Amino acid sequence: MVCIDNNFQGLKDFPKGLRVLLLDHDPGSAAELKARLEAMDYVVTIFCDENEALSAITNKLETFHVAIVGVKATSGNSDGSFKFLETARDLPTIMISDVDCLSTTMRCIALGAVEFLHKPIREDKLKNIWQHVVHKVCFHLHLFDVARMSGLCENSYSLFYFICAKHGPALSATL
């Protein structure tokens, strides 16, 4: 299946209005990144505490399309917090760090991060974070097609419930 424009009709002026969860323990860095993202017409919610960010997701206080999460690591020490990645698996998550540590990058990607960026983050990288949302939508649309063709679901309603049961409520925030 090819994912085309028609699949995004409900998202008027996409990617404007993209809802971004920004988790960074450095308030100055978070404020600067928020301003840059808002200049691109993204809607950004900042968290400086990982537990608060996870609570907002798990309690469905807000819905987000994508997360940008700062990871603390130093060269040779990759004991940063990976709780967010382990908990928020349905949310496309981009990890950011001011330290270039290959083992931290590899661990984040292995745990499900869609991308790992080093600070300072280039403008073109920020502009393109919406692509991770499109990848997720296309993946879920592909699952719809597979379930329909395999006969697992008789109609669109049972198909919707099948996908939601398999992939959780975060799907509705994306579609």
Residue pairs with C-beta under 8 A, 6 or more apart in sequence:
1 141
1 142
1 145
3 134
3 137
3 138
3 141
3 142
7 137
7 138
7 141
8 14
8 134
8 137
10 175
11 17
13 41
14 130
15 40
15 41
15 42
15 130
15 133
16 40
16 41
16 42
17 41
17 42
17 43
18 41
18 42
18 43
18 65
18 66
18 129
18 130
18 133
19 42
19 43
19 45
19 62
19 63
19 64
19 65
19 66
19 173
20 37
20 42
20 43
20 44
20 45
20 64
20 65
20 66
20 67
20 68
20 129
21 45
21 47
21 53
21 56
21 57
21 62
21 64
21 66
21 67
21 68
21 69
21 91
22 30
22 33
22 34
22 37
22 44
22 45
22 46
22 47
22 67
22 68
23 46
23 47
23 48
23 50
23 53
23 67
23 68
23 69
23 70
23 84
24 30
24 33
24 46
24 48
24 68
24 69
24 70
24 96
25 48
25 70
25 72
26 70
27 48
29 70
29 98
29 119
30 46
30 48
30 70
31 46
33 68
33 121
33 126
34 44
34 46
36 123
36 126
37 44
37 126
38 44
40 126
40 127
42 129
45 56
45 62
45 64
47 53
47 56
50 81
50 83
50 84
53 67
53 69
53 84
54 83
54 84
54 87
54 88
55 61
56 62
57 64
57 87
57 88
57 91
58 87
60 169
63 170
63 172
63 173
64 91
64 173
65 92
65 130
65 133
65 173
65 174
66 91
66 92
66 93
66 94
66 129
66 130
66 132
66 133
67 84
67 88
67 91
67 92
67 93
67 94
68 93
68 94
68 96
68 129
69 84
69 85
69 93
69 94
69 95
69 96
70 95
70 96
70 97
71 80
71 81
71 82
71 95
71 96
71 97
71 104
71 108
72 80
72 81
72 97
73 79
73 80
73 97
73 99
73 101
73 104
74 99
74 101
75 99
75 100
75 101
76 101
77 101
78 101
78 103
78 104
78 107
80 97
80 104
82 107
82 108
82 111
84 93
85 93
85 95
85 108
85 111
85 112
85 113
86 111
89 112
90 167
90 168
90 169
90 170
90 171
91 170
92 114
92 132
92 133
92 135
92 136
93 112
93 113
93 114
94 113
94 114
94 115
94 116
94 117
94 129
94 132
95 105
95 108
95 113
95 115
95 116
95 117
96 116
96 117
96 118
96 119
96 121
97 104
97 116
97 117
97 118
97 119
98 118
98 119
99 118
100 118
104 116
105 116
108 116
109 116
114 132
114 135
115 125
115 132
117 125
133 174
136 174
137 174
137 175
140 163
140 167
140 171
140 174
140 175
143 163
143 166
143 167
144 159
144 163
147 153
147 159
147 162
147 163
148 159
152 162
153 159
153 162
163 171
164 171
164 172
